[in-house]
Amino acid sequence: MGDPAGCGPQITALAWQARNDHKLRPFFVIGDPDVYQPFVPVERITAPESAVTIFERALPVLPLKLSASAQLSPGTPSGDYASAIIESIRMSATLALRGQASAVVTNPISKAVLYHEGFAFPGHTEFIADLCNSARQSDVKPIMMLVGGGLRVALATIHVPLMRVLDHLSAEMLAETAKITHRALVEDFGFNAPRLVFTGLNPHAGEDGTIGTEERDLINPVAAQLRKDGIDISDARPADTVFHESLDGRFDAVIAMTHDQGLIPVKTLDMWGGVNTTLGLPIIRTSPDHGTAYEAAAAGTCRPDSLIAALKLANQLVENRAIAYD
């Protein structure tokens, strides 16, 4: 569902209306049916499998009521929606873990709204990973990857203040990030021999230690060990040129050290069609690569491009993973 006061309801309805133009596979929404009825025909479902037969004539909705006190106003966030938003995410992950849904596509949320209900996670990515870990008694590390504009960019650190990035970078963490990214490129994206690259943390990737030593002392030794382990990954490349090199075909995915370092190129190249996907999970999860867009929701000018791209990518990953596990 995402935040019902944001763009989620409008882009979901618009994606359903464009289902034939984009050859979208059937999807259903976990949310309040009343939120979608102003835009498209809606049919309530009691089980996910019902969505397949309903999808062509109406938007299938697995009902989840908003709080009785909630007075929905597009563009106006409210803590009254928080419990339903959180439950929608929880239900979607549970259905995917049970095999009742092939993938989860999450509409945008505002974390500030969720804190009203004591939400303790930096974002969707970490919450869904926690749900998966709790269900499977595992300890998976979620890796955020942005796909768009011809780039695939995984993030070594996600929602971390810039001044704290070095507290989160370690040889073990970088190696795990690269291994998860490599495995996802093979199993989910269909690459036989993916080529990876680390960005540098410092300008010019440290310039041989003269503008910072993290590349020389941390990142490049990790890359060297990964190559010994059979993963094709370059030493740290300057962040101001590595994305161009990737677009030129030199690399299949970039691992960026920080959130903005990785997101700026993708959003600049494909603001409307970029997709956020989470690697390393037992389920497939994608999301539009933008926020709640409250102003557009209020004005009724939301665009569904990124959600449509997220739905398409989810289907592609489902098909590729099926082949990989066959």
JONOR-V981170 format. One record per helix or strand of 2 or more residues. SS is the DSSP state (a for helix, b for strand). FROM is the first residue (numbers start at 1). LEN is the number of residues. If there is no record, write none. Layout:
((SS/FROM/LEN) (SS/FROM/LEN))
This chain:
((a/8/10) (b/28/4) (a/33/4) (b/42/4) (a/48/7) (b/59/5) (a/79/19) (b/104/3) (a/111/7) (a/124/13) (b/143/6) (b/151/5) (a/162/7) (a/171/17) (b/195/5) (a/203/4) (a/214/15) (b/232/6) (a/242/6) (b/253/4) (a/259/11) (b/275/5) (b/285/4) (a/294/6) (a/305/21))
